[in-house]
């Protein structure tokens, strides 16, 4: 799943550490999310969306795999 987390964070001048503290996760978790190595739990996705004032779909882009 792709996401716009890094783009949104940088647009607003927020460091990974600041975002991590606000969301009560580690900086490594934010880095892993931004690099696509980790998909958030639904709870974390909601927290991120609320933090940025956006819908989950505006941050996380789900792409179905072709069958």
C-alpha positions in Angstrom: 0.0 0.0 0.0 1.4 3.4 -1.0 1.0 6.5 1.1 1.6 10.2 1.1 2.8 10.4 4.7 6.3 11.7 3.9 5.0 14.3 1.4 2.4 15.6 3.9 4.8 15.7 6.8 7.4 17.6 4.8 4.8 20.0 3.4 4.0 21.0 7.0 7.5 21.1 8.2 7.1 18.3 10.7 10.0 16.1 11.7 9.6 12.3 12.0 10.3 12.6 15.7 7.5 15.2 16.2 5.0 13.1 14.3 6.0 10.0 16.1 5.6 11.7 19.5 2.1 13.0 18.5 1.0 9.6 17.4 2.7 7.7 20.3 4.8 5.5 18.1 8.5 5.3 17.5 10.4 7.4 14.8 11.3 4.1 13.3 7.6 3.3 12.8 7.2 6.6 10.9 10.2 5.8 8.8 8.9 2.3 8.0 5.5 3.7 7.0 7.0 6.3 4.7 9.2 3.7 3.0 6.4 1.3 2.5 7.9 -1.4 4.7 5.0 -1.3 7.1 1.3 -0.9 6.8 -0.4 0.8 9.7 -3.1 -0.8 11.9 -6.5 0.7 11.3 -6.3 2.5 14.6 -2.9 4.1 13.6 -4.3 5.0 10.2 -7.2 6.8 11.8 -4.8 8.7 14.2 -2.6 9.8 11.3 -5.7 10.9 9.3 -7.0 12.9 12.3 -3.6 14.4 12.9 -3.4 15.8 9.3 -7.2 16.6 9.2 -7.7 14.3 6.1 -9.5 11.2 5.3 -7.6 7.9 5.4 -8.0 7.5 1.7 -6.3 10.9 1.1 -3.1 9.6 2.8 -3.1 5.8 2.1 -3.5 4.6 -1.5 -4.8 1.0 -1.7 -3.9 -0.7 -5.0 -5.6 -4.0 -5.7 -3.3 -6.6 -7.1 -4.3 -7.8 -10.5 -5.4 -11.4 -10.6 
